[in-house]
Amino acid sequence: MKKWTFLSNHAQVLLCIARNPSVTTREIGELVGITERSAQSIVDDLEVAGYLTRHREGRRNRYDLHTDLPMRHPAQRGLTVRDLLELLSHYSLPESPEPNGEFEEA
């Protein structure tokens, strides 16, 4: 039987970061079941697409999620990343400091 899951690796990585904004890519890989390199690639994808911003804190990264941005698939039109995370995380995320999902370019 082919193994599959309901959520993509990108969604799984986003959930890991939502639960722990200072999680390492090694920890993400272990939690999601992917390599650290794959976890890094997904984090890069999410950053380039504007769904997160990475900040250095000492020797580690800390991530800020931009949860008011829309979901990417047309079937989820009208839903935001916040909607997904709240549904899957069983808790409310803090309000985004960016109005209407806009954020400053680094």
C-alpha positions as CSV (number, residue, x, y, z in Angstrom):
1,M,0.0,0.0,0.0
2,K,1.3,3.4,-1.0
3,K,2.0,5.7,2.0
4,W,0.5,9.1,1.9
5,T,-0.7,11.9,4.2
6,F,-3.3,14.6,4.1
7,L,-0.8,17.5,4.5
8,S,2.1,18.4,2.3
9,N,5.6,18.7,3.7
10,H,5.3,22.4,3.3
11,A,2.3,22.5,5.6
12,Q,4.0,20.2,8.1
13,V,7.1,22.5,8.2
14,L,4.8,25.6,8.6
15,L,3.1,23.8,11.6
16,C,6.4,23.0,13.2
17,I,7.4,26.7,13.0
18,A,4.0,27.9,14.3
19,R,4.5,25.6,17.3
20,N,8.1,26.7,17.9
21,P,9.4,29.8,16.1
22,S,13.0,29.0,17.0
23,V,12.9,25.3,15.8
24,T,16.0,24.3,13.9
25,T,15.9,22.7,10.4
26,R,17.3,19.6,11.9
27,E,14.5,19.4,14.4
28,I,12.0,20.2,11.6
29,G,13.4,17.3,9.5
30,E,13.1,14.9,12.4
31,L,9.5,15.9,13.2
32,V,8.3,15.9,9.6
33,G,10.3,12.8,8.6
34,I,12.4,14.5,5.9
35,T,16.1,15.3,5.6
36,E,17.5,18.5,7.1
37,R,18.4,19.6,3.6
38,S,14.7,19.1,2.5
39,A,13.6,21.0,5.6
40,Q,15.9,23.9,4.7
41,S,14.7,23.9,1.1
42,I,11.0,24.2,2.3
43,V,11.9,27.0,4.7
44,D,13.6,28.8,1.8
45,D,10.4,28.3,-0.3
46,L,8.2,29.7,2.4
47,E,10.5,32.7,2.9
48,V,10.7,33.5,-0.8
49,A,6.9,33.3,-1.1
50,G,6.6,35.7,1.8
51,Y,5.0,33.3,4.3
52,L,7.8,33.7,6.9
53,T,10.7,36.0,7.7
54,R,13.9,34.6,9.2
55,H,15.8,36.5,11.9
56,R,19.1,35.6,13.5
57,E,19.2,35.3,17.3
58,G,22.7,34.4,18.3
59,R,23.6,31.2,16.5
60,R,20.0,30.2,15.8
61,N,17.2,31.4,13.5
62,R,13.8,32.6,14.7
63,Y,10.9,32.7,12.3
64,D,8.0,35.1,12.1
65,L,5.0,33.8,10.2
66,H,2.9,36.0,8.0
67,T,-0.4,34.2,8.7
68,D,-2.8,36.7,7.1
69,L,-1.5,35.8,3.6
70,P,-3.8,33.7,1.4
71,M,-3.6,30.0,0.8
72,R,-2.0,29.2,-2.5
73,H,-4.4,26.7,-4.1
74,P,-7.5,28.0,-5.9
75,A,-9.6,25.5,-3.9
76,Q,-8.8,27.4,-0.7
77,R,-9.6,30.8,-2.2
78,G,-10.6,33.2,0.6
79,L,-8.8,31.3,3.3
80,T,-5.6,32.4,5.0
81,V,-2.6,30.5,6.4
82,R,-4.0,31.6,9.8
83,D,-7.2,29.7,9.1
84,L,-5.2,26.5,8.4
85,L,-2.9,26.8,11.4
86,E,-5.8,27.5,13.8
87,L,-7.7,24.5,12.5
88,L,-4.7,22.2,12.8
89,S,-3.0,23.6,15.9
90,H,-5.9,23.7,18.3
91,Y,-5.0,27.2,19.5
92,S,-5.2,30.8,18.3
93,L,-2.1,32.4,16.9
94,P,-1.2,35.9,18.0
95,E,-2.5,38.7,15.8
96,S,-0.2,39.6,12.9
97,P,1.5,43.0,13.3
98,E,1.2,43.5,9.5
99,P,-2.1,45.0,8.3
100,N,-3.8,43.0,5.5
101,G,-0.9,40.5,5.3
102,E,1.6,43.1,4.1
103,F,5.0,43.1,5.6
104,E,8.2,45.1,5.2
105,E,10.9,43.8,2.9
106,A,14.1,42.9,4.6
